[in-house]
Amino acid sequence: MIAALFCGGVKTFAILGLLNPPEGLGLNTVERVAFRAAADELMLSTESPLYADTHPALHDAACIVNKREFWFWQVGFAKPVMGQAPRRQEICLAAPASMGALWLCQNLNHTDLPKLPPDCNGTELDARDLLEGFRGACDHYLYKVEQDFQSGNQDFQALPIWRAAADAWKAVRSLGAILLLTASQPHLKARIISPGMANHAAA
């Protein structure tokens, strides 16, 4: 489990989001179990892209989210492959990844974070800034896709969020500490451990 969580990028954020869904979703016990199963399935998956027929737990979690008003998780129809019928449904990870970034932000809210080296524009940011930027990118693109879905276009759209996810995760690790996660708690909490241990866990 730990190795999967330290792979970085969108997948890591999505796993964290599934393990720590926002209170605003109002999940009941059965739905939380479904989210946990989706997290386990994603941790074990080595496939890309992710399809509903090969990732049923992830698809179930997406269906739970899409039943909520004002929430949207993209599960669109993938570009058809020659001789393939019917078209397969492809699962986007932007929605759970945004949830994971939110959870991390909430855990860092009361922490005095060091600034990172200035970016190309000379702006000084911290890990929280990059997490918020990544979450904003996810939500922005999901809003646009949702409008297309409501207009009848349910083709899968790959979202350009991978670079922002990598930068945000790198920023979190640059704090000189990493999250120690345990599978036994329904709501995971962050603890700070030493850089040496963090490097070992991420290896």
Secondary structure by P-SEA (a helix, b strand, c coil): cccccccccaaaaaaaaaacccccccccaaaaaaaaaaaaaaaacccccccccccaaaaaaaaaaaacccbbbbbcccccccccccbbbbbbaaaaaaaaaaaaaaaaccccccccccccccccccaaaaaaaaaaaaaaaaaaaaaaaaaccccbbbbccaaaaaaaaaaaaaccccccccccccbbbbbbbcaaaaaaaac
